[in-house]
Amino acid sequence: MKNTLWHRVLRSLPDPGGRKSDSSEGYVRAKRLLGLRINLGRMVKDVVFITAGVFSAAFGLEGFLLPNGFLDGGATGIALLTARLSGLPFPALLVLINLPFLAIAFKLAGRTFALRATASILTLALVTSFVHFPDVTHDKLLVAVFGGFFLGAGIGLALRGGSVLDGTEVLALAVGRRIGITIGDVVLVINVAIFGVAAYTIDLETAMYAMITYLAASKTLDLVVEGIEEYTGITIISPHHAEIRHMIANTMGRGLTVYSGKRGFTKGAGAHEVDILYCVITRLEIGRFLTEVEKIDPNAFVTMSPVKDVRGGILRKRRLH
């Protein structure tokens, strides 16, 4: 845990279970101030993320997609397609098409999330209406790739801020719960339908470029939400666990967790106690990590699994003196 000022204040105060009421009141007051400080910090971060996301998405739309008549997937894609076919203003369509999704969000995720999402989508509509970005390029491939990039970055930043700029995922969550399929499958079906309608009503080339835009947006969204560094959780079982633990802490400079386990019965041997080591490293450190483990125990049992996100602990390599 970070050694912040308020955490130091809390630790310096006597336990609230003590006899002195003044100490108890001081502890409660400090704890309340710590909570307010954390909530305020989180709120500021969320506002910054959502604002940056709105302007990034608006730049992708106005600087690339809208001037060239390009499409995307999801609710934004439906609004773009409807605007192109009907001539109605895109900002108004963006809000109208997302209204059913926002109603679903209110039921599934609660009022706070629904209000955030509504405010974010309304802000995006206002920005695309009143803030004008220059047309960057008319090259079709560049429009598809970079329009998708900035749109995906905007959606990802909004997600990091606890909101959405596209309600398709909310619909996918509701449908997935009812019929028992994954959210990704529902989103895929929705986008296939959008691209199919585009191919039929406009032309096949427009639908194909829309697929490129969607792929660029989805990959950028994953990058923004999950981060550039991909983390890997590693579990090690070895009779030389003490040496490996020392290597992880001192050579790799990483924190780790030690579980008390028991080996299963194998042919000719019974169960016995063993320490199980678990740590999280970045993808770039896997090769070096496995090499260090092999130096200690070439027969160590090692499993690796992807980790979407991490908080706290020793996540960065520290300097060793």
C-alpha positions as CSV (number, residue, x, y, z in Angstrom):
1,M,0.0,0.0,0.0
2,K,1.3,3.5,-0.8
3,N,2.7,5.4,2.1
4,T,0.5,8.4,1.7
5,L,0.0,11.2,4.3
6,W,-3.4,10.1,5.3
7,H,-2.4,6.5,5.7
8,R,0.4,7.6,8.0
9,V,-2.1,9.7,9.9
10,L,-4.4,6.7,10.4
11,R,-1.5,4.5,11.6
12,S,-0.3,7.1,14.0
13,L,-3.7,7.4,15.8
14,P,-4.6,4.9,18.6
15,D,-7.0,2.1,17.8
16,P,-10.6,3.3,18.0
17,G,-11.4,0.5,20.3
18,G,-9.4,2.2,23.0
19,R,-10.9,4.0,26.0
20,K,-10.2,7.6,25.0
21,S,-13.2,9.0,23.1
22,D,-11.0,11.8,21.6
23,S,-8.7,9.3,20.0
24,S,-11.6,7.4,18.6
25,E,-13.1,10.5,17.2
26,G,-9.8,11.5,15.7
27,Y,-9.4,8.1,14.0
28,V,-12.9,8.3,12.5
29,R,-12.4,11.8,11.3
30,A,-9.0,10.9,9.7
31,K,-10.6,7.8,8.1
32,R,-13.5,9.9,6.7
33,L,-11.1,12.5,5.3
34,L,-9.0,9.7,3.7
35,G,-12.2,8.3,2.0
36,L,-13.2,11.8,0.8
37,R,-9.7,12.3,-0.6
38,I,-9.7,9.0,-2.5
39,N,-13.2,9.6,-3.9
40,L,-12.2,13.1,-5.0
41,G,-9.1,11.9,-6.7
42,R,-11.0,9.1,-8.4
43,M,-13.6,11.6,-9.6
44,V,-11.0,13.9,-11.1
45,K,-9.3,11.0,-12.9
46,D,-12.7,9.8,-14.3
47,V,-13.5,13.3,-15.6
48,V,-10.1,13.6,-17.2
49,F,-10.4,10.2,-18.9
50,I,-14.0,10.8,-20.1
51,T,-13.2,14.3,-21.4
52,A,-10.1,13.0,-23.3
53,G,-12.1,10.1,-24.6
54,V,-14.9,12.4,-25.9
55,F,-12.5,14.6,-27.8
56,S,-10.5,11.7,-29.2
57,A,-13.7,10.0,-30.5
58,A,-15.0,13.4,-31.9
59,F,-11.6,13.9,-33.7
60,G,-11.9,10.4,-35.2
61,L,-15.4,11.0,-36.4
62,E,-15.1,14.6,-37.7
63,G,-11.5,14.4,-38.9
64,F,-11.8,11.0,-40.7
65,L,-15.0,9.1,-40.8
66,L,-17.8,11.7,-41.3
67,P,-16.2,13.7,-44.1
68,N,-15.5,10.5,-46.1
69,G,-18.8,8.7,-45.4
70,F,-17.1,5.9,-43.6
71,L,-18.8,3.6,-41.1
72,D,-17.9,1.7,-37.9
73,G,-19.5,-1.0,-35.8
74,G,-21.8,-0.7,-32.7
75,A,-24.3,2.1,-32.0
76,T,-21.9,4.6,-33.5
77,G,-21.9,2.6,-36.7
78,I,-25.7,2.5,-36.8
79,A,-25.8,6.3,-36.4
80,L,-23.2,6.8,-39.1
81,L,-25.1,4.4,-41.5
82,T,-28.4,6.1,-40.8
83,A,-27.0,9.5,-41.2
84,R,-25.5,8.6,-44.6
85,L,-28.7,7.0,-45.8
86,S,-31.2,9.5,-44.5
87,G,-29.2,12.8,-44.4
88,L,-30.2,13.4,-40.8
89,P,-27.6,15.0,-38.5
90,F,-25.2,12.5,-37.0
91,P,-25.2,14.0,-33.4
92,A,-28.9,13.7,-33.0
93,L,-28.9,10.2,-34.3
94,L,-26.1,9.2,-32.0
95,V,-28.2,10.3,-29.0
96,L,-31.4,8.7,-30.2
97,I,-29.9,5.4,-31.1
98,N,-28.2,5.1,-27.8
99,L,-31.3,5.9,-25.7
100,P,-32.5,2.3,-25.6
101,F,-29.0,1.1,-24.6
102,L,-29.0,3.8,-21.8
103,A,-32.3,2.5,-20.5
104,I,-30.9,-1.0,-20.4
105,A,-27.8,0.4,-18.6
106,F,-30.1,2.0,-16.0
107,K,-31.6,-1.4,-15.2
108,L,-28.4,-3.5,-15.3
109,A,-25.7,-1.2,-13.9
110,G,-27.7,1.3,-11.9
111,R,-28.4,5.0,-12.0
112,T,-24.9,6.3,-11.5
113,F,-23.4,4.5,-14.4
114,A,-26.4,5.3,-16.6
115,L,-26.1,9.0,-15.8
116,R,-22.4,9.0,-16.6
117,A,-23.0,7.2,-19.9
118,T,-25.8,9.6,-20.8
119,A,-23.6,12.7,-20.0
120,S,-20.7,11.2,-22.0
121,I,-22.8,10.5,-25.1
122,L,-24.5,13.9,-24.9
123,T,-21.1,15.6,-24.6
124,L,-19.8,13.7,-27.6
125,A,-22.9,14.7,-29.6
126,L,-22.4,18.4,-28.6
127,V,-18.6,18.3,-29.4
128,T,-19.3,16.8,-32.9
129,S,-21.9,19.6,-33.4
130,F,-20.0,22.7,-32.2
131,V,-16.3,21.8,-32.3
132,H,-15.0,21.5,-35.8
133,F,-11.9,19.5,-36.5
134,P,-10.1,19.7,-39.9
135,D,-10.3,17.0,-42.5
136,V,-7.0,15.2,-42.1
137,T,-7.0,13.0,-45.2
138,H,-9.2,11.5,-47.9
139,D,-7.0,8.4,-48.5
140,K,-9.5,5.6,-47.9
141,L,-7.1,3.2,-46.1
142,L,-5.7,6.0,-43.8
143,V,-9.3,7.1,-43.0
144,A,-10.3,3.6,-42.0
145,V,-7.2,2.9,-39.9
146,F,-6.8,6.3,-38.2
147,G,-10.5,7.0,-37.9
148,G,-10.9,3.7,-36.1
149,F,-7.8,4.4,-34.0
150,F,-9.0,7.7,-32.6
151,L,-12.5,6.4,-32.1
152,G,-11.3,3.3,-30.3
153,A,-9.0,5.3,-28.2
154,G,-11.9,7.6,-27.2
155,I,-14.1,4.7,-26.3
156,G,-11.3,3.1,-24.3
157,L,-10.5,6.3,-22.4
158,A,-14.2,6.6,-21.5
159,L,-14.2,3.1,-20.2
160,R,-11.2,3.8,-18.1
161,G,-13.3,6.7,-16.6
162,G,-16.2,4.4,-15.8
163,S,-18.4,5.4,-18.7
164,V,-19.3,4.4,-22.3
165,L,-19.6,6.3,-25.6
166,D,-21.2,3.3,-27.3
167,G,-24.1,1.4,-25.8
168,T,-23.7,-1.8,-27.8
169,E,-21.8,-3.5,-25.0
170,V,-24.7,-2.9,-22.6
171,L,-27.1,-4.5,-25.0
172,A,-24.7,-7.4,-25.5
173,L,-24.5,-7.9,-21.7
174,A,-28.3,-8.0,-21.5
175,V,-28.8,-10.4,-24.4
176,G,-25.9,-12.6,-23.3
177,R,-27.4,-13.1,-19.9
178,R,-30.7,-14.2,-21.4
179,I,-29.5,-16.6,-24.0
180,G,-26.2,-17.7,-22.4
181,I,-23.7,-16.5,-25.0
182,T,-20.6,-14.3,-24.5
183,I,-20.7,-10.5,-24.9
184,G,-18.1,-10.8,-27.7
185,D,-20.4,-13.1,-29.7
186,V,-23.4,-10.7,-29.4
187,V,-21.2,-7.7,-30.5
188,L,-20.0,-9.7,-33.4
189,V,-23.5,-10.5,-34.5
190,I,-24.6,-6.9,-34.3
191,N,-21.6,-5.7,-36.3
192,V,-22.1,-8.4,-39.0
193,A,-25.6,-7.1,-39.4
194,I,-24.5,-3.5,-39.7
195,F,-21.8,-4.4,-42.3
196,G,-24.3,-6.6,-44.2
197,V,-26.8,-3.7,-44.4
198,A,-24.0,-1.3,-45.5
199,A,-23.0,-3.8,-48.2
200,Y,-26.6,-4.1,-49.4
201,T,-27.7,-0.5,-49.2
202,I,-24.4,1.3,-50.2
203,D,-21.7,-1.0,-51.7
204,L,-19.4,-3.8,-50.7
205,E,-16.3,-1.6,-50.7
206,T,-17.8,0.7,-48.0
207,A,-18.7,-2.4,-45.9
208,M,-15.1,-3.7,-46.2
209,Y,-13.6,-0.4,-45.2
210,A,-16.0,-0.4,-42.3
211,M,-14.6,-3.7,-41.1
212,I,-11.1,-2.3,-41.2
213,T,-12.3,0.7,-39.1
214,Y,-14.0,-1.6,-36.6
215,L,-10.8,-3.8,-36.3
216,A,-8.6,-0.7,-35.7
217,A,-11.1,0.7,-33.2
218,S,-11.4,-2.6,-31.3
219,K,-7.7,-3.2,-31.1
220,T,-7.0,0.3,-29.9
221,L,-9.7,0.0,-27.3
222,D,-8.1,-3.1,-25.9
223,L,-4.7,-1.4,-25.8
224,V,-6.1,1.6,-23.9
225,V,-8.2,-0.4,-21.5
226,E,-5.7,-3.2,-20.8
227,G,-2.5,-1.1,-21.1
228,I,0.6,-1.3,-23.2
229,E,2.3,-3.7,-20.8
230,E,0.7,-7.1,-20.8
231,Y,1.1,-8.8,-17.4
232,T,1.5,-12.5,-16.9
233,G,0.8,-14.5,-13.7
234,I,3.3,-17.2,-13.0
235,T,2.9,-20.1,-10.6
236,I,6.0,-22.2,-9.6
237,I,6.1,-25.5,-7.7
238,S,9.5,-26.7,-6.9
239,P,11.4,-28.3,-4.0
240,H,13.9,-25.5,-4.3
241,H,11.2,-22.9,-3.6
242,A,13.3,-21.0,-1.1
243,E,16.0,-20.3,-3.7
244,I,13.4,-19.3,-6.3
245,R,11.7,-17.1,-3.9
246,H,15.0,-15.3,-3.2
247,M,15.6,-14.9,-6.9
248,I,12.2,-13.4,-7.5
249,A,12.6,-10.9,-4.7
250,N,16.2,-9.9,-5.2
251,T,17.2,-10.7,-8.8
252,M,13.9,-9.8,-10.5
253,G,12.9,-7.2,-8.0
254,R,9.3,-8.4,-7.8
255,G,6.8,-9.1,-5.1
256,L,5.4,-12.6,-4.7
257,T,2.9,-14.6,-2.7
258,V,3.6,-17.9,-1.1
259,Y,0.8,-20.5,-0.8
260,S,1.0,-23.6,1.5
261,G,0.0,-26.5,-0.7
262,K,0.3,-30.3,-0.8
263,R,1.6,-32.3,-3.8
264,G,-0.9,-34.9,-5.1
265,F,-0.3,-38.6,-5.0
266,T,2.0,-39.8,-7.8
267,K,3.2,-43.3,-8.7
268,G,5.4,-44.6,-6.0
269,A,5.1,-41.5,-3.8
270,G,2.7,-40.0,-1.4
271,A,1.5,-36.5,-0.8
272,H,3.7,-34.0,1.0
273,E,3.7,-30.3,1.9
274,V,5.1,-27.8,-0.6
275,D,5.3,-24.0,-0.9
276,I,3.6,-22.7,-4.1
277,L,5.0,-19.4,-5.4
278,Y,3.0,-16.9,-7.4
279,C,4.1,-13.6,-8.9
280,V,3.1,-11.2,-11.7
281,I,5.6,-10.0,-14.3
282,T,5.5,-8.2,-17.6
283,R,5.6,-10.1,-20.9
284,L,9.0,-8.7,-21.7
285,E,10.4,-10.3,-18.5
286,I,9.2,-13.9,-19.2
287,G,12.3,-15.1,-21.0
288,R,14.7,-13.9,-18.3
289,F,12.4,-15.1,-15.6
290,L,12.3,-18.7,-17.0
291,T,16.1,-18.7,-17.5
292,E,16.6,-17.8,-13.8
293,V,14.2,-20.5,-12.7
294,E,15.9,-23.1,-14.9
295,K,19.3,-22.2,-13.3
296,I,17.9,-23.2,-9.9
297,D,15.6,-26.1,-10.9
298,P,15.3,-27.3,-14.5
299,N,12.4,-29.6,-13.4
300,A,10.3,-26.9,-11.7
301,F,6.6,-27.0,-12.6
302,V,5.7,-23.6,-14.0
303,T,2.4,-22.4,-15.3
304,M,1.7,-19.0,-16.9
305,S,-1.6,-17.2,-17.5
306,P,-2.5,-13.7,-18.8
307,V,-3.5,-11.1,-16.3
308,K,-5.8,-8.3,-17.6
309,D,-5.0,-5.7,-15.0
310,V,-3.1,-5.3,-11.7
311,R,-3.2,-2.9,-8.8
312,G,-0.9,-2.4,-5.8
313,G,2.1,-4.6,-4.9
314,I,5.5,-4.4,-6.5
315,L,4.6,-4.0,-10.2
316,R,7.6,-2.0,-11.3
317,K,11.2,-3.2,-11.1
318,R,12.8,-1.5,-8.1
319,R,16.4,-0.5,-7.8
320,L,18.5,-2.9,-5.8
321,H,21.5,-1.6,-3.9
